[in-house]
Amino acid sequence: MTNEIELFEVREPAIQTIPFVYNSPHSGRRYPSSFLDESRLDDVSIRRSEDHYVDELFSAAPGFGAPLLVAHFPRAYVDVNREPYELDPRMFSDPLPPFANSNSARVAGGLGTIPRIVAENMEIYQRRMPLSVAMERIESCYKPYHACLRRLIARTHAMFGFGVLIDCHSMPGNIRVAGSGLKPDFIVGDRYGTSASTDLSQAALQFLEELGYTAVRNKPYAGGFITEHYGRPARGLHALQIEVNRSIYIDEATLEKRDDFDALAGSIAVFMQQMAEFVGDYAIDQALAAE
């Protein structure tokens, strides 16, 4: 797991023509044999935290002129949608370094940078591990991944003077919006308006609803570390997290694709095109407003 080609890939257009970067950080499904040997889970259970096939759902991005960054390492191995050192001291046989964040809600829930559990609170490991194992994963996977993502965003911003990061995820089929009982097909997260302009978020919601899907904003997922860290609307850098309900495209028990998988991918491609057209107009409007 030390070769960058194996860790992740950037699916590039021939020429980047739109100010978008698409990112699929949790769809990785290459599980190191040494990791599986350390786990107490079977081959299906260990995959419960994957954003299953999200890289395929958003695979049209390069065709529209935007790069798509795809992780190949699994989220259960190392989660790049966390701070670099959100670590759970209960997992390690050594004390944590003083710079580690062991008090976050994500660590308390077992979902730190090195996750303790997969979905449904299933413990991953049979025993505690040396801290050096976590540090090696952070150095070999987490840091190169974020360095690549930063380069893509910086390049996009330099080319267009404006950039939109779409962070692509999936969510369990049983997710409901608190107080309404609504089971959304999509959730658009913008960290409650801090990672992207409201105009972009509202446009995303409108396009998804016009395609026939139920879409809500920020509840219960407002965006994780990536959305929060890279979204800087005041600098012309916007970040949206898009969550797709897994139950509409896979059988969550077997993880097999449903028959309408390709139809959903087609709808997402339409959504991506609509967003590109909207942002093209929006960026021009913003530039004119700034003059």
Secondary structure by P-SEA (a helix, b strand, c coil): cccccccccccccccccccbbbbbccccccccaaaaaaccccccccccccccccccccccccccbbbbbbbcccccccccccccccccccccccccccccccccccccccccccccccccccccccccccaaaaaaaaaccaaaaaaaaaaaaaaaaaacccbbbbbbbccccccccccccccccbbbbccccccccaaaaaaaaaaaaaacccccccccccccaaaaacccccccbbbbbbbccccccccccccccccaaaaaaaaaaaaaaaaaaaaaaaaaaaaaaac
